[in-house]
Structures are given as C-alpha cells and as structure tokens.
Amino acid sequence: MDGPLKLVKKKKDIFKKKKKTKKEINPDIPKERRTDAEKRHDDMQMKRKMERIEKMAEKSYRDRVKDFNEKLERAPEHNDMPKVGPG
C-alpha cells in the first residue's frame, strides 16, 4: 500500500530481555526494611507478651481454679439481686 495510512504494524520483539544491572549485595547481611517506630512497636509487643506469659506461669492451674471459685462464692446469685425501679 502506498497511501498515507500504514496498516501494517511492525513486529516488536515482545520476548526481548532487557539487561538489568544488579547491585552487588552481601547476602550475609539481611536488609532491614522496618522503620524505627515499627521496631519500637514490635519490641513493646514482645515485652508485653513476655509479661503476660510470666504472669500466667506464676499460678498453677489449681490456684487459678481456687481463685475463680472464691470469686464465684463472693458474687451474688442472679436471683438475689434487688429490683431497681418501679414494678
């Protein structure tokens, strides 16, 4: 075709690999991508988690059951509650 329109497309090499330059990275050193705030947050979470574990480890199962039963004994029954209000 010799007209002003070119209907034939040129083939592009779709699968042509581009050359990428790789930076030399030492694989022994892991790259840290967290911010300072994220690090502090993770540290506090770990600290609180350890405190909870230590608190749970202080009492045995038998002691926890005993404390729970004492708490239930101190609590009033649901039908012993006085009515409040008109009625």
DRENLUMRO-133481 format. One line per 2 residues: number of its first residue (from 1); their letters; for each residue x, y, z of N, C-alpha, C, CB. Coordinates in steps of 0.02 Angstrom, whole numbers, padded with zeros to 5 digits. Glycine has a CB too. Example, Ala and Ser with C-alpha at 12.3 -4.5 7.8 and 13.67 -1.06 7.14 Angstrom:
BEGIN
1> AS> 00660/-00284/00390/00615/-00225/00390/00660/-00165/00390/00565/-00224/00452; 00642/-00112/00354/00684/-00053/00357/00645/00002/00394/00704/-00030/00286
// end
This chain:
BEGIN
1> MD> 00042/-00059/00000/00000/00000/00000/00044/00062/00000/-00048/00000/00060; 00026/00107/-00041/00066/00167/-00047/00030/00229/-00021/00086/00178/-00119
3> GP> -00027/00221/00011/-00065/00278/00035/-00036/00307/00099/-00137/00257/00047; -00069/00359/00124/-00044/00391/00184/-00052/00348/00247/-00079/00458/00193
5> LK> -00097/00299/00244/-00108/00256/00302/-00062/00195/00297/-00181/00235/00307; -00031/00181/00352/00009/00120/00354/-00028/00071/00399/00082/00133/00380
7> LV> -00057/00019/00370/-00096/-00028/00407/-00055/-00088/00431/-00153/-00053/00365; 00006/-00093/00406/00048/-00148/00426/00089/-00127/00487/00094/-00171/00368
9> KK> 00081/-00165/00541/00118/-00149/00602/00185/-00184/00600/00078/-00168/00665; 00233/-00150/00628/00299/-00181/00633/00297/-00228/00693/00355/-00128/00640
11> KK> 00330/-00284/00685/00332/-00333/00739/00383/-00309/00791/00351/-00403/00713; 00361/-00308/00852/00406/-00290/00907/00427/-00355/00941/00372/-00241/00957
13> DI> 00487/-00356/00962/00511/-00415/00997/00486/-00412/01069/00589/-00420/00993; 00431/-00446/01081/00399/-00445/01147/00443/-00481/01198/00330/-00477/01144
15> FK> 00474/-00533/01177/00511/-00576/01223/00584/-00555/01232/00508/-00646/01200; 00601/-00498/01206/00670/-00475/01212/00684/-00457/01285/00683/-00414/01165
17> KK> 00736/-00485/01312/00754/-00473/01381/00794/-00409/01387/00792/-00532/01411; 00775/-00369/01435/00812/-00308/01447/00869/-00324/01495/00767/-00252/01476
19> KK> 00924/-00291/01483/00981/-00301/01527/00971/-00259/01590/01047/-00283/01491; 00976/-00292/01646/00970/-00257/01709/01036/-00263/01746/00912/-00286/01752
21> TK> 01055/-00208/01773/01117/-00210/01812/01099/-00226/01884/01156/-00142/01807; 01132/-00275/01911/01119/-00295/01980/01172/-00266/02025/01116/-00372/01987
23> KE> 01150/-00238/02079/01197/-00212/02127/01225/-00271/02166/01164/-00160/02175; 01287/-00265/02183/01317/-00319/02222/01294/-00311/02295/01395/-00317/02217
25> IN> 01259/-00362/02318/01231/-00361/02385/01263/-00418/02424/01153/-00367/02385; 01284/-00403/02484/01312/-00454/02527/01254/-00495/02555/01356/-00423/02584
27> PD> 01249/-00559/02538/01192/-00599/02560/01194/-00616/02635/01188/-00663/02521; 01251/-00606/02667/01256/-00621/02738/01220/-00570/02782/01329/-00626/02758
29> IP> 01212/-00509/02757/01182/-00455/02796/01109/-00447/02773/01222/-00388/02788; 01060/-00464/02816/00990/-00454/02796/00973/-00380/02796/00942/-00493/02842
31> KE> 00935/-00358/02747/00918/-00288/02742/00856/-00274/02785/00905/-00267/02668; 00861/-00227/02829/00808/-00209/02875/00764/-00157/02841/00835/-00182/02943
33> RR> 00700/-00172/02834/00655/-00126/02800/00605/-00093/02847/00618/-00163/02745; 00609/-00108/02912/00562/-00079/02959/00586/-00010/02982/00552/-00125/03019
35> TD> 00538/00032/02998/00556/00098/03024/00570/00092/03099/00498/00150/03011; 00595/00147/03128/00610/00147/03199/00546/00137/03240/00644/00213/03219
37> AE> 00492/00168/03218/00428/00161/03254/00404/00088/03252/00375/00208/03225; 00412/00055/03196/00392/-00015/03190/00434/-00059/03236/00398/-00039/03118
39> KR> 00498/-00044/03240/00542/-00082/03284/00522/-00074/03357/00616/-00061/03274; 00508/-00011/03378/00487/00002/03446/00421/-00033/03461/00481/00077/03459
41> HD> 00376/-00031/03413/00310/-00063/03421/00319/-00138/03431/00265/-00049/03360; 00360/-00170/03390/00371/-00242/03397/00405/-00258/03464/00414/-00267/03339
43> DM> 00451/-00216/03485/00485/-00227/03549/00435/-00224/03607/00541/-00176/03560; 00390/-00175/03605/00340/-00168/03658/00292/-00227/03658/00301/-00102/03651
45> QM> 00272/-00249/03598/00228/-00307/03595/00261/-00368/03625/00208/-00321/03522; 00323/-00379/03609/00360/-00436/03635/00366/-00431/03711/00430/-00442/03603
47> KR> 00380/-00370/03736/00387/-00360/03808/00321/-00376/03844/00409/-00287/03823; 00265/-00351/03817/00200/-00363/03849/00182/-00437/03845/00146/-00321/03814
49> KM> 00198/-00469/03790/00185/-00540/03783/00223/-00580/03836/00203/-00564/03713; 00286/-00562/03846/00327/-00597/03896/00299/-00585/03966/00400/-00574/03892
51> ER> 00275/-00524/03980/00246/-00509/04046/00184/-00551/04058/00229/-00434/04051; 00141/-00558/04006/00081/-00600/04013/00099/-00673/04025/00037/-00594/03951
53> IE> 00150/-00697/03990/00171/-00766/03999/00197/-00777/04070/00225/-00786/03947; 00238/-00730/04094/00264/-00735/04162/00208/-00733/04214/00315/-00679/04176
55> KM> 00158/-00691/04202/00102/-00685/04248/00063/-00750/04250/00057/-00626/04229; 00052/-00780/04192/00016/-00844/04189/00056/-00900/04221/-00001/-00862/04116
57> AE> 00121/-00897/04216/00164/-00950/04243/00170/-00946/04319/00233/-00948/04211; 00153/-00889/04349/00159/-00882/04421/00111/-00928/04458/00147/-00810/04442
59> KS> 00050/-00936/04433/00000/-00976/04467/-00009/-01043/04430/-00068/-00938/04470; -00020/-01094/04470/-00034/-01159/04440/-00108/-01162/04422/-00014/-01217/04489
61> YR> -00127/-01213/04387/-00197/-01222/04367/-00241/-01228/04429/-00205/-01284/04322; -00217/-01264/04478/-00255/-01275/04540/-00268/-01208/04575/-00218/-01323/04587
63> DR> -00217/-01165/04578/-00225/-01100/04610/-00275/-01056/04572/-00158/-01064/04615; -00272/-01058/04506/-00319/-01018/04467/-00391/-01042/04477/-00301/-01021/04392
65> VK> -00401/-01108/04479/-00468/-01134/04491/-00493/-01114/04560/-00469/-01211/04483; -00449/-01117/04609/-00467/-01098/04678/-00488/-01024/04680/-00408/-01111/04726
67> DF> -00449/-00980/04649/-00466/-00909/04647/-00532/-00897/04612/-00410/-00869/04613; -00544/-00933/04557/-00606/-00925/04520/-00666/-00946/04563/-00603/-00966/04455
69> NE> -00659/-01001/04598/-00714/-01024/04641/-00727/-00975/04698/-00697/-01093/04670; -00675/-00946/04727/-00684/-00896/04779/-00720/-00835/04751/-00616/-00875/04809
71> KL> -00703/-00815/04692/-00736/-00758/04660/-00810/-00772/04649/-00702/-00741/04592; -00826/-00833/04628/-00896/-00851/04618/-00934/-00853/04684/-00901/-00919/04583
73> ER> -00902/-00874/04738/-00935/-00876/04803/-00951/-00806/04828/-00891/-00912/04854; -00908/-00758/04814/-00919/-00688/04835/-00974/-00654/04794/-00855/-00648/04831
75> AP> -00982/-00675/04733/-01031/-00643/04689/-01102/-00664/04709/-01017/-00661/04615; -01150/-00617/04707/-01219/-00635/04725/-01251/-00676/04669/-01260/-00571/04739
77> EH> -01300/-00715/04688/-01337/-00753/04638/-01379/-00705/04596/-01383/-00806/04673; -01396/-00727/04536/-01433/-00682/04492/-01504/-00670/04519/-01437/-00711/04421
79> ND> -01532/-00719/04556/-01600/-00708/04582/-01600/-00672/04649/-01636/-00775/04589; -01542/-00659/04678/-01537/-00622/04741/-01533/-00546/04730/-01477/-00645/04781
81> MP> -01530/-00525/04668/-01523/-00454/04653/-01589/-00418/04669/-01503/-00443/04579; -01586/-00362/04704/-01648/-00324/04717/-01670/-00288/04654/-01638/-00273/04775
83> KV> -01735/-00282/04648/-01761/-00246/04590/-01751/-00171/04600/-01837/-00262/04578; -01733/-00138/04547/-01723/-00067/04550/-01773/-00034/04503/-01649/-00047/04530
85> GP> -01810/00014/04530/-01857/00049/04488/-01929/00028/04503/-01841/00038/04415; -01976/00058/04467/-02047/00042/04480/-02063/-00029/04457/-02093/00093/04445
87> G> -02105/-00061/04495/-02126/-00127/04471/-02127/-00175/04523/-02085/-00151/04419
// end
